[in-house]
């Protein structure tokens, strides 16, 4: 309930402050799926939750939960804490439970904001693991540029794809390729 309360009261002010449009190259699958999104700004997770009306469970770094107020808000917004330094069984269980319930799991597979000049940072293995273990399609999503107040931005939604158990070792590479293909497609849309 808190999730929807925050989402509804924040929607219009957030849309005014960070105007964003969503362009879909394909439909988002009904039911469970894993959103994999490029990550350039601290605002990215907020934009994702604001711009898609289906309930999302965003994986967030555990350091954000140190502040009690922020921790309460994050938990109310159904985020899942992750320790980026080591495998966290709790994160795996919570993520698979989200998928089992038919919800959306949102992951920024670079693991941290990309502050480099590279188009995309190194893709971590978690997103592929969750998608395979949760038997969920992956939806690549590209945020065009760093969000800035009162500047129009665009989110592109690509075609979903699935990974099999045999893809586990190469899952990071496959996700990287799909994100880069989506980015190339967005450049052709100018």
C-alpha positions as YAML, in Angstrom:
chain: A
units: angstrom
residues:
- id: 1
  name: UNK
  ca: [0.00, 0.00, 0.00]
- id: 2
  name: UNK
  ca: [2.85, 2.38, 0.90]
- id: 3
  name: UNK
  ca: [4.38, 1.64, -2.52]
- id: 4
  name: UNK
  ca: [1.30, 2.88, -4.38]
- id: 5
  name: UNK
  ca: [0.79, 5.81, -2.02]
- id: 6
  name: UNK
  ca: [4.32, 7.10, -2.69]
- id: 7
  name: UNK
  ca: [4.08, 6.36, -6.38]
- id: 8
  name: UNK
  ca: [0.83, 8.29, -6.79]
- id: 9
  name: UNK
  ca: [1.84, 11.38, -4.79]
- id: 10
  name: UNK
  ca: [5.28, 11.53, -6.44]
- id: 11
  name: UNK
  ca: [4.16, 10.91, -10.02]
- id: 12
  name: UNK
  ca: [3.22, 14.41, -11.21]
- id: 13
  name: UNK
  ca: [5.94, 16.34, -9.32]
- id: 14
  name: UNK
  ca: [8.56, 13.87, -10.55]
- id: 15
  name: UNK
  ca: [7.30, 14.10, -14.14]
- id: 16
  name: UNK
  ca: [7.60, 17.89, -13.97]
- id: 17
  name: UNK
  ca: [11.07, 17.80, -12.43]
- id: 18
  name: UNK
  ca: [12.39, 14.97, -14.65]
- id: 19
  name: UNK
  ca: [10.23, 14.85, -17.78]
- id: 20
  name: UNK
  ca: [10.69, 11.44, -19.39]
- id: 21
  name: UNK
  ca: [8.98, 9.65, -22.24]
- id: 22
  name: UNK
  ca: [8.91, 5.90, -22.77]
- id: 23
  name: UNK
  ca: [9.32, 4.45, -26.26]
- id: 24
  name: UNK
  ca: [8.64, 0.75, -26.64]
- id: 25
  name: UNK
  ca: [10.05, -1.29, -29.51]
- id: 26
  name: UNK
  ca: [8.12, -4.28, -28.13]
- id: 27
  name: UNK
  ca: [5.48, -5.06, -25.52]
- id: 28
  name: UNK
  ca: [6.61, -5.80, -22.01]
- id: 29
  name: UNK
  ca: [5.71, -9.41, -21.19]
- id: 30
  name: UNK
  ca: [2.76, -9.93, -18.86]
- id: 31
  name: UNK
  ca: [3.69, -11.45, -15.52]
- id: 32
  name: UNK
  ca: [7.21, -11.92, -14.27]
- id: 33
  name: UNK
  ca: [10.22, -10.44, -16.01]
- id: 34
  name: UNK
  ca: [13.62, -8.95, -15.28]
- id: 35
  name: UNK
  ca: [14.26, -5.36, -16.39]
- id: 36
  name: UNK
  ca: [17.96, -4.81, -17.11]
- id: 37
  name: UNK
  ca: [18.77, -1.12, -17.34]
- id: 38
  name: UNK
  ca: [21.90, 0.93, -18.05]
- id: 39
  name: UNK
  ca: [22.93, 3.04, -15.05]
- id: 40
  name: UNK
  ca: [24.32, 6.59, -15.30]
- id: 41
  name: UNK
  ca: [22.64, 8.44, -12.42]
- id: 42
  name: UNK
  ca: [21.36, 8.03, -8.85]
- id: 43
  name: UNK
  ca: [17.96, 9.10, -10.19]
- id: 44
  name: UNK
  ca: [17.68, 6.14, -12.61]
- id: 45
  name: UNK
  ca: [15.83, 3.82, -10.18]
- id: 46
  name: UNK
  ca: [13.33, 6.56, -9.31]
- id: 47
  name: UNK
  ca: [12.68, 7.26, -12.97]
- id: 48
  name: UNK
  ca: [12.12, 3.56, -13.64]
- id: 49
  name: UNK
  ca: [9.60, 3.20, -10.81]
- id: 50
  name: UNK
  ca: [7.86, 6.45, -11.82]
- id: 51
  name: UNK
  ca: [7.55, 5.72, -15.54]
- id: 52
  name: UNK
  ca: [6.18, 2.17, -15.42]
- id: 53
  name: UNK
  ca: [2.88, 1.53, -13.68]
- id: 54
  name: UNK
  ca: [3.47, -2.14, -12.96]
- id: 55
  name: UNK
  ca: [4.96, -2.84, -9.54]
- id: 56
  name: UNK
  ca: [8.75, -3.15, -9.64]
- id: 57
  name: UNK
  ca: [11.19, -4.48, -7.08]
- id: 58
  name: UNK
  ca: [14.46, -2.64, -7.64]
- id: 59
  name: UNK
  ca: [17.74, -4.10, -6.44]
- id: 60
  name: UNK
  ca: [19.65, -1.39, -4.54]
- id: 61
  name: UNK
  ca: [23.08, -1.28, -2.93]
- id: 62
  name: UNK
  ca: [23.00, -2.10, 0.79]
- id: 63
  name: UNK
  ca: [24.83, 1.14, 1.65]
- id: 64
  name: UNK
  ca: [21.61, 3.07, 0.99]
- id: 65
  name: UNK
  ca: [19.96, 1.35, 3.95]
- id: 66
  name: UNK
  ca: [22.30, 2.83, 6.58]
- id: 67
  name: UNK
  ca: [20.08, 5.89, 7.07]
- id: 68
  name: UNK
  ca: [16.94, 4.80, 8.97]
- id: 69
  name: UNK
  ca: [14.55, 7.17, 7.17]
- id: 70
  name: UNK
  ca: [15.87, 6.30, 3.71]
- id: 71
  name: UNK
  ca: [15.88, 2.62, 4.65]
- id: 72
  name: UNK
  ca: [12.19, 2.79, 5.64]
- id: 73
  name: UNK
  ca: [11.30, 4.52, 2.36]
- id: 74
  name: UNK
  ca: [13.31, 2.03, 0.31]
- id: 75
  name: UNK
  ca: [11.68, -0.91, 2.04]
- id: 76
  name: UNK
  ca: [8.26, 0.67, 1.48]
- id: 77
  name: UNK
  ca: [9.14, 1.01, -2.19]
- id: 78
  name: UNK
  ca: [9.86, -2.75, -2.26]
- id: 79
  name: UNK
  ca: [13.56, -2.47, -3.01]
- id: 80
  name: UNK
  ca: [15.89, -5.38, -2.35]
- id: 81
  name: UNK
  ca: [19.28, -4.67, -0.74]
- id: 82
  name: UNK
  ca: [22.37, -6.21, -2.33]
- id: 83
  name: UNK
  ca: [25.93, -6.54, -1.11]
- id: 84
  name: UNK
  ca: [27.97, -5.77, -4.23]
- id: 85
  name: UNK
  ca: [31.12, -7.27, -2.72]
- id: 86
  name: UNK
  ca: [29.90, -10.83, -2.12]
- id: 87
  name: UNK
  ca: [27.11, -13.26, -2.94]
- id: 88
  name: UNK
  ca: [24.19, -12.57, -0.64]
- id: 89
  name: UNK
  ca: [21.79, -15.49, -0.20]
- id: 90
  name: UNK
  ca: [19.08, -13.17, 1.15]
- id: 91
  name: UNK
  ca: [19.13, -11.09, -2.06]
- id: 92
  name: UNK
  ca: [18.89, -14.22, -4.20]
- id: 93
  name: UNK
  ca: [15.93, -15.57, -2.20]
- id: 94
  name: UNK
  ca: [14.07, -12.24, -2.22]
- id: 95
  name: UNK
  ca: [14.65, -11.77, -5.96]
- id: 96
  name: UNK
  ca: [13.45, -15.25, -6.85]
- id: 97
  name: UNK
  ca: [10.39, -14.78, -4.62]
- id: 98
  name: UNK
  ca: [9.52, -11.60, -6.54]
- id: 99
  name: UNK
  ca: [9.69, -13.51, -9.82]
- id: 100
  name: UNK
  ca: [7.75, -16.45, -8.39]
- id: 101
  name: UNK
  ca: [4.95, -14.01, -7.52]
- id: 102
  name: UNK
  ca: [4.85, -12.84, -11.16]
- id: 103
  name: UNK
  ca: [6.33, -9.38, -10.48]
- id: 104
  name: UNK
  ca: [9.04, -7.30, -12.16]
- id: 105
  name: UNK
  ca: [12.60, -7.39, -10.84]
- id: 106
  name: UNK
  ca: [14.58, -4.31, -11.91]
- id: 107
  name: UNK
  ca: [18.36, -4.62, -12.02]
- id: 108
  name: UNK
  ca: [21.10, -2.23, -13.06]
- id: 109
  name: UNK
  ca: [23.52, -5.00, -14.15]
- id: 110
  name: UNK
  ca: [26.58, -2.75, -14.26]
- id: 111
  name: UNK
  ca: [26.42, -2.91, -10.47]
- id: 112
  name: UNK
  ca: [27.13, 0.79, -10.04]
- id: 113
  name: UNK
  ca: [26.71, 4.02, -11.96]
- id: 114
  name: UNK
  ca: [28.78, 4.22, -15.11]
- id: 115
  name: UNK
  ca: [30.94, 7.31, -14.59]
- id: 116
  name: UNK
  ca: [33.27, 6.50, -17.48]
- id: 117
  name: UNK
  ca: [33.21, 7.56, -21.10]
- id: 118
  name: UNK
  ca: [32.34, 3.97, -22.03]
- id: 119
  name: UNK
  ca: [28.82, 3.43, -23.31]
- id: 120
  name: UNK
  ca: [28.26, 0.61, -20.83]
- id: 121
  name: UNK
  ca: [30.14, -0.62, -17.78]
- id: 122
  name: UNK
  ca: [31.02, -4.25, -17.08]
- id: 123
  name: UNK
  ca: [27.88, -6.38, -16.74]
- id: 124
  name: UNK
  ca: [27.70, -8.47, -13.57]
- id: 125
  name: UNK
  ca: [26.31, -12.02, -13.46]
- id: 126
  name: UNK
  ca: [23.33, -11.45, -11.13]
- id: 127
  name: UNK
  ca: [20.71, -10.49, -13.71]
- id: 128
  name: UNK
  ca: [21.34, -13.59, -15.78]
- id: 129
  name: UNK
  ca: [21.30, -15.82, -12.72]
- id: 130
  name: UNK
  ca: [17.98, -14.39, -11.47]
- id: 131
  name: UNK
  ca: [16.37, -14.68, -14.92]
- id: 132
  name: UNK
  ca: [17.48, -18.29, -15.39]
- id: 133
  name: UNK
  ca: [16.66, -19.46, -11.86]
- id: 134
  name: UNK
  ca: [13.36, -17.53, -11.89]
- id: 135
  name: UNK
  ca: [12.49, -18.74, -15.42]
- id: 136
  name: UNK
  ca: [11.74, -15.14, -16.42]
- id: 137
  name: UNK
  ca: [12.21, -13.23, -19.66]
- id: 138
  name: UNK
  ca: [14.67, -10.33, -19.67]
- id: 139
  name: UNK
  ca: [13.62, -6.90, -20.93]
- id: 140
  name: UNK
  ca: [16.52, -4.62, -21.95]
- id: 141
  name: UNK
  ca: [15.90, -0.95, -21.16]
- id: 142
  name: UNK
  ca: [18.08, 1.99, -22.19]
- id: 143
  name: UNK
  ca: [17.94, 5.37, -20.48]
- id: 144
  name: UNK
  ca: [19.11, 7.79, -23.17]
- id: 145
  name: UNK
  ca: [21.02, 10.30, -21.05]
- id: 146
  name: UNK
  ca: [21.76, 11.39, -17.51]
- id: 147
  name: UNK
  ca: [18.55, 12.79, -16.04]
- id: 148
  name: UNK
  ca: [18.69, 16.55, -15.44]
- id: 149
  name: UNK
  ca: [15.97, 18.68, -13.90]
- id: 150
  name: UNK
  ca: [13.49, 20.06, -16.46]
- id: 151
  name: UNK
  ca: [15.30, 18.37, -19.40]
- id: 152
  name: UNK
  ca: [13.35, 15.84, -21.47]
- id: 153
  name: UNK
  ca: [14.80, 12.33, -21.41]
- id: 154
  name: UNK
  ca: [13.77, 9.09, -23.11]
- id: 155
  name: UNK
  ca: [13.60, 5.50, -21.92]
- id: 156
  name: UNK
  ca: [13.69, 2.85, -24.64]
- id: 157
  name: UNK
  ca: [12.23, -0.60, -24.03]
- id: 158
  name: UNK
  ca: [13.67, -3.38, -26.18]
- id: 159
  name: UNK
  ca: [12.41, -6.81, -27.13]
- id: 160
  name: UNK
  ca: [12.42, -9.38, -24.36]
- id: 161
  name: UNK
  ca: [14.60, -12.47, -24.58]
- id: 162
  name: UNK
  ca: [15.16, -15.57, -22.49]
- id: 163
  name: UNK
  ca: [18.22, -17.37, -21.23]
- id: 164
  name: UNK
  ca: [18.59, -21.10, -20.64]
- id: 165
  name: UNK
  ca: [20.67, -22.90, -18.02]
- id: 166
  name: UNK
  ca: [23.31, -23.51, -20.68]
- id: 167
  name: UNK
  ca: [23.61, -19.71, -21.13]
- id: 168
  name: UNK
  ca: [24.61, -19.06, -17.50]
- id: 169
  name: UNK
  ca: [28.35, -18.66, -18.13]
- id: 170
  name: UNK
  ca: [27.74, -16.31, -21.05]
- id: 171
  name: UNK
  ca: [24.70, -14.53, -19.58]
- id: 172
  name: UNK
  ca: [26.56, -11.28, -18.82]
- id: 173
  name: UNK
  ca: [27.86, -11.12, -22.38]
- id: 174
  name: UNK
  ca: [24.41, -11.85, -23.83]
- id: 175
  name: UNK
  ca: [22.80, -9.13, -21.68]
- id: 176
  name: UNK
  ca: [25.54, -6.68, -22.67]
- id: 177
  name: UNK
  ca: [24.98, -7.46, -26.37]
- id: 178
  name: UNK
  ca: [21.21, -6.97, -26.03]
- id: 179
  name: UNK
  ca: [21.64, -3.63, -24.24]
- id: 180
  name: UNK
  ca: [24.12, -2.43, -26.87]
- id: 181
  name: UNK
  ca: [21.81, -3.58, -29.70]
- id: 182
  name: UNK
  ca: [18.98, -1.61, -28.10]
- id: 183
  name: UNK
  ca: [21.22, 1.44, -27.82]
- id: 184
  name: UNK
  ca: [22.13, 1.14, -31.53]
- id: 185
  name: UNK
  ca: [18.45, 0.95, -32.37]
- id: 186
  name: UNK
  ca: [17.77, 4.11, -30.37]
- id: 187
  name: UNK
  ca: [20.47, 5.98, -32.28]
- id: 188
  name: UNK
  ca: [18.73, 5.11, -35.57]
- id: 189
  name: UNK
  ca: [15.48, 6.60, -34.22]
- id: 190
  name: UNK
  ca: [16.83, 10.18, -34.09]
...
